[in-house]
Amino acid sequence: MGRISGDNLAYAELCLNYGAEKFLERAEKICYDCAAWDILQRLHRLKIKYALRIDFDKYLSLSETEAHKYLSGRLIQAGALLDETINFCDRHSKNPNYTAENYLEIVTLTEYAINAEITFIADEEFAAELNLLYEKIFRLIESAAERVSLATFPREEKIRLLEKIRDFYDANDYTALYRSENFSNPERQYFYQTAIDKLKSEEEGRIIINVSGVSLCNSAFDYEFKGDFDKAIELYEQAYIQGTEPYDYVLPSLARACRKAGYIEQAIETLELVLKIDLERGQNYTCHACSELINIFFEEGRFEEARKFSEKMIRYSAGRDSYTVTYQVIGWYNLYRLELEATTKKIFWERCLEKFELLGGEENLSDSLSDFLKTYTEKLPCRPESLPTLEALIKRIEKINRPIFERAIKISRELNCAEYHIKFLTEYALSLKDEAAAMNYCLEAENFLAKNNIGDEYLHSLIYYVQSECMSRDNFSYEQINFVKKKCNFILLTEKKSEHFTITEKYEAWEEAADFYNGIDDGKRLYCLRKALELFDAIDDIEKLWRLKCRIVECQISLGKLEEVQRAVLLLYEDLTNKNFDESFAEKTKRLAKYLENSNADEEFFALNFFAIYVSLDKEADKKLIFLPTLNSSENEKFFNILKMTLEKDFAADQIDFVNDIYEEIKSSSKLFPAAEKYLTLIENFIFKYKFNDIDFKNRN
């Protein structure tokens, strides 16, 4: 590009397509002289991008004051360029079709640049400038929306543009966190979704509502999440009045928002309305509504009302499925809590236990049972037979239930039962691993073993494993974590925990074990991967098997087992060629060739690379030509001629890039295998042709 010059619009377009910043000023002058407003607005999009590009070497070398000035200046410059871009766009055409589409393209590019360069270092010091830029962006979005309504696009194109506009108001866009947190507007999002639904309904001749999941309830929840409860309540009420969403979702959500806002009576009235509708329709939300009402009455000290609704809940939950039985337990437990007379209280507790027994076949227990379970565990006697009960209970609870863990730890400590005590401590630490307290339980477990002079390798390994997991949340170095992991016999832990696993669970456990030893002990990692491979006959997943075998090869490479690597790679290649070609064949062959690098298998290394090139370029590749990974077979000359003819055809950019990537990786190794020279010459000429002869100016941004 540097060797080309010009002073006309064709040259300006070329500069724009090339995209390098240093060529834009010359192109801009040409466009001004020619009043080429459309090219100017496209050129200024690039200038916005460059304005928002941060030179981090420079940024990190600046003082705090200079850094603030530098970042603020970039944002102010981008805002000015955005104004200029819109001006050029409008000067080129006022046609709504043109302006609507281009406004949105300008907005999209600007926000992409913000997310790529700016928002992760945005802070209060220069948020004002960033907010001003976003305000301009959203004014432009609304202008684009006005023009979409006036445009003559086909209906499907209007829908596409409105969907882009709608998504800018999304409160849950994790690709643009700053915008979502500071500029989301659930009401506008719902407004545009309604317009989209209307267009789709017209298009399909039937009513379509909320097909994208954007609804008044979604909008209300977003406001609720932000703490704007009054707005949330308003939108939940609208959703209920419209009747477009299920009452047993809308009304409980409305009650929850009222409760958070402190409107207790409104929350109670709303839940009572749920009960009324539910009983009339014979629906299933009754028990939950009762439970919510009971919770409110307990909080408000309205115990007689709590009793009345507990009795109602027991009547409503007359079934034997886990859902209704769970609410029977809760109902009897509430009566137990409220009862003062000892004999009756005991009867209520026995009814709780009777109903709880019915949940014995349930793998997971509902979190709504947490209060009952706390009392249940407190009543367990400090005897050895309580320990298996607590262990089973811990496995069945859905969330961390601190009272249950703490009771289990207390009983196992008092009984001096090392295995249970260490398991309870480490399980609790693991469930709390994102909290600072987790390490305290690891330390308590270590001290217990030391105090009692217990040298059990399994228990020590369990502590080391959990300790390494908990260390990941704190400022421990990679070396410190690995030091602890090296003391853990994770193979022993895997053997112990997988004794009663299914074959699939055992396979996954050995894969997890291999991951544990990654970067610590490649010999043990290889052992774990081979244990997983032994189980693979029962698992019908060819791609998973391929990945597992590749992991084994990578482990062998790191251990320097070159002969094993060669044998494994050739077997994997044989497996590939025995199946039909698919889109992954060339990439997989390239990967296998990479494994052979530095393995003294030079001929096979080059052969697989050349075969990968051939298959990537020819969808009708002849499998017979590449069946054996050699360049010295009787088919060799035929393959060379076929590859030569193939390289003379025209190809897509991704195919050219694939060939170029391989060439760059292998060209320096040609001296290891002279027979590859003529192939490399062919490939070099192919790449030269696309680089220099058939110049295709692409946008390189």
ABEGO torsion letter per residue (X at the ends): XAABBEABAAAAAAAAAAGBAAAAAAAAAAAAAAGBAAAAAAAAAAAAAAAABBBAAAAAABBAAAAAAAAAAAAAAAAAAAAAAAAAAAAABABAAAAAAAAAAAAAAAAAAAAAAAAAABBAAAAAAAAAAAAAAAAAAAAAAAAAAABABBAAAAAAAAAAAAAAABAABAABAAAAAAABBAAAAAAAAAAAAAAAAAAAGBBBBGAAGBBAAAAAAAAAAAGBAAAAAAAAAAAAAAGABBAAAAAAAAAAAAAAAGBAAAAAAAAAAAAAAAAAAGBAAAAAAAAAAAAAAAAAGBAAAAAAAAAAAAAABABABAAAAAAAAAAAAAAAAABABAAAAAAAAAAAAAAAAAAAABABBBAAAAAAAAAAAAABBBBAAAAAAAAAAAAABABBBAAAAAAAAAAAAAAGBAAAAAAAAAAAAAAAAABAAAAAAAAAAAAAAAAAGBABAAAAAAAAAAAAAAAAABABBAAAAAAAAAABBAAAAAAAAAAABBAAAAAAAAAAAAAAABGABAAAAAAAAAAAAAAAAABBBAAAAAAAAAAAAAAAAAAGBAAAAAAAAAAAAAAAAABBBBAAAAAAAAAAAAAABGAGBAAAAAAAAAAAAAAAABAABBAAAAABBBAABAAAAAAAAAAAAAAABBBBAAAAAAAAAAAAAAAAAAAABAAAAAAAAAAAAAAAAAAAABBBBBBAX
